[in-house]
Every structure is written in C-alpha cells, then in structure tokens.
Amino acid sequence: MPSALSVDLRERVIEAGASRRQAAKRFGVGPSSAIRWHERFQAEGVIAPRPSCGERPAPAIEAHAERILRINRERPQAFLRELRDSLAEQGVRTSVSGLWRFFARHRVTRKKGRSTRPSRSVRT
C-alpha cells in the first residue's frame, strides 16, 4: 500500500486560492484527494492523514475485558473456541479472531504448557 502524501503538500493544496480541482491539477494530485482533504479540513480542522490500518480496539469486547481476563485466569488451558462459547452464554458476542487480537493487545500469551495431555493420535 502506498504511503500517504506529505502534510506540506496537503497544506499547499488546501491553502491554494483556486478551486479544489484547479489546486489538484496545479500540485499534481487527484481531484478526489484534494476534495476529501479540503472537506476533512473544514469538518475537523485536521490536515494530517488518518492512520492507515493499525489495530483499533473494539469497544464492544474491551467493555468486557475484566470478565474475559477472569475466565482466562480460571481456565488457562481452554481453547479460544471454548472461551468464545462461555462468553456467548453470558451474552457477550465475539469471534475467535477477536479474542486472539484482544489477548495480543493485553499481552496475554496463550501457549499450551506441559500440563496439556499428550496427543494419542500423533507422536509428540
């Protein structure tokens, strides 16, 4: 994914006295970009680009952080599927991948320890 254009260029496009399309043509950027930048500047007063991707904490799952961490302490060997199912019984809807990202944000590792029973079907 290409990187965002500089704040300096955005400032020059926004501060140009011409129309948005003329400013875009003058500075060599797309007209839709110039229009979006100008609208965002008018609405929010911000010129800097928004963060690309990155982890955005889900407020729905973060609201139940204490409950999730308590269940994890009570049953550390449980699979994420089992944790998701026990949360669903309590009315908390989430996914396995959502739980995985939650534990990564909270720096909780979920490695199976030596207390896990050895596999009977495959040599370990």
C-alpha positions as CSV (number, residue, x, y, z in Angstrom):
1,M,0.0,0.0,0.0
2,P,1.4,3.4,-0.9
3,S,2.2,5.9,1.8
4,A,0.2,9.0,2.4
5,L,1.2,12.2,0.8
6,S,3.0,14.8,2.9
7,V,1.3,17.2,5.2
8,D,3.2,20.0,3.4
9,L,1.6,19.1,0.1
10,R,-1.8,18.8,1.7
11,E,-1.4,22.3,3.2
12,R,-0.5,23.8,-0.1
13,V,-3.5,22.2,-1.8
14,I,-5.9,23.4,0.9
15,E,-4.5,26.9,1.1
16,A,-4.4,27.4,-2.7
17,G,-6.8,30.3,-3.6
18,A,-8.2,28.4,-6.6
19,S,-10.9,25.8,-6.7
20,R,-10.2,22.3,-5.4
21,R,-9.9,20.8,-8.8
22,Q,-7.6,23.5,-10.0
23,A,-5.4,23.2,-6.9
24,A,-5.3,19.4,-7.5
25,K,-4.2,19.9,-11.1
26,R,-1.6,22.6,-10.1
27,F,0.0,20.4,-7.5
28,G,-0.3,17.1,-9.4
29,V,-2.7,15.2,-7.1
30,G,-6.0,13.6,-7.8
31,P,-9.1,15.8,-7.7
32,S,-10.9,13.5,-5.4
33,S,-8.0,13.6,-2.9
34,A,-8.0,17.4,-2.9
35,I,-11.7,17.4,-2.3
36,R,-11.5,14.9,0.5
37,W,-8.6,16.8,2.2
38,H,-10.5,20.1,1.9
39,E,-13.7,18.7,3.3
40,R,-11.9,17.0,6.2
41,F,-10.1,20.2,7.0
42,Q,-13.4,22.1,7.0
43,A,-15.1,19.5,9.2
44,E,-12.4,18.5,11.6
45,G,-9.6,21.2,11.2
46,V,-7.1,18.4,10.5
47,I,-4.6,18.3,7.6
48,A,-2.6,15.2,8.7
49,P,-3.5,11.9,7.1
50,R,-5.5,9.4,9.1
51,P,-3.6,6.4,10.4
52,S,-3.5,3.6,7.9
53,C,-4.7,0.2,9.1
54,G,-3.3,-0.4,12.5
55,E,-5.1,-2.1,15.4
56,R,-8.2,-0.4,16.6
57,P,-9.5,-1.8,19.8
58,A,-13.1,-2.9,19.5
59,P,-15.1,-1.1,22.2
60,A,-17.6,-4.0,22.5
61,I,-15.0,-6.5,23.6
62,E,-13.0,-4.0,25.6
63,A,-16.1,-3.3,27.7
64,H,-15.9,-6.9,29.0
65,A,-12.1,-7.0,29.5
66,E,-12.3,-7.9,33.2
67,R,-14.7,-10.8,32.5
68,I,-12.5,-12.2,29.7
69,L,-9.3,-12.0,31.7
70,R,-11.0,-13.6,34.8
71,I,-12.3,-16.5,32.7
72,N,-8.8,-16.9,31.2
73,R,-7.3,-17.0,34.7
74,E,-9.8,-19.6,35.8
75,R,-9.3,-21.8,32.8
76,P,-5.9,-21.0,31.2
77,Q,-5.8,-24.2,29.1
78,A,-9.2,-23.6,27.4
79,F,-9.2,-23.1,23.7
80,L,-10.3,-19.8,22.3
81,R,-13.4,-21.5,20.9
82,E,-14.3,-22.6,24.4
83,L,-13.7,-19.2,25.7
84,R,-15.9,-17.7,23.0
85,D,-18.7,-20.2,23.8
86,S,-18.6,-19.4,27.5
87,L,-18.7,-15.7,26.8
88,A,-21.7,-16.3,24.5
89,E,-23.5,-18.0,27.3
90,Q,-23.1,-14.8,29.3
91,G,-24.4,-12.6,26.4
92,V,-21.0,-11.4,25.0
93,R,-20.7,-11.9,21.3
94,T,-17.3,-12.1,19.8
95,S,-15.2,-14.2,17.5
96,V,-12.1,-16.4,17.9
97,S,-10.0,-13.9,16.0
98,G,-11.4,-11.0,18.0
99,L,-10.4,-12.8,21.2
100,W,-6.9,-13.5,19.7
101,R,-6.5,-9.8,19.0
102,F,-7.8,-8.9,22.4
103,F,-5.2,-11.1,24.1
104,A,-2.4,-9.7,21.9
105,R,-3.4,-6.2,22.9
106,H,-3.3,-7.1,26.5
107,R,0.0,-9.0,26.1
108,V,-1.5,-12.3,27.3
109,T,0.1,-15.4,25.9
110,R,-2.0,-18.5,25.4
111,K,0.6,-21.2,24.9
112,K,-0.2,-24.6,26.0
113,G,2.0,-25.7,28.8
114,R,3.4,-29.1,29.8
115,S,0.3,-29.8,31.8
116,T,-1.6,-30.4,28.5
117,R,-2.1,-34.1,27.9
118,P,0.0,-35.7,25.2
119,S,-1.8,-36.5,21.9
120,R,-2.8,-40.1,21.5
121,S,-3.2,-39.9,17.7
122,V,0.1,-38.4,16.8
123,R,3.6,-38.9,18.3
124,T,4.8,-35.7,20.1
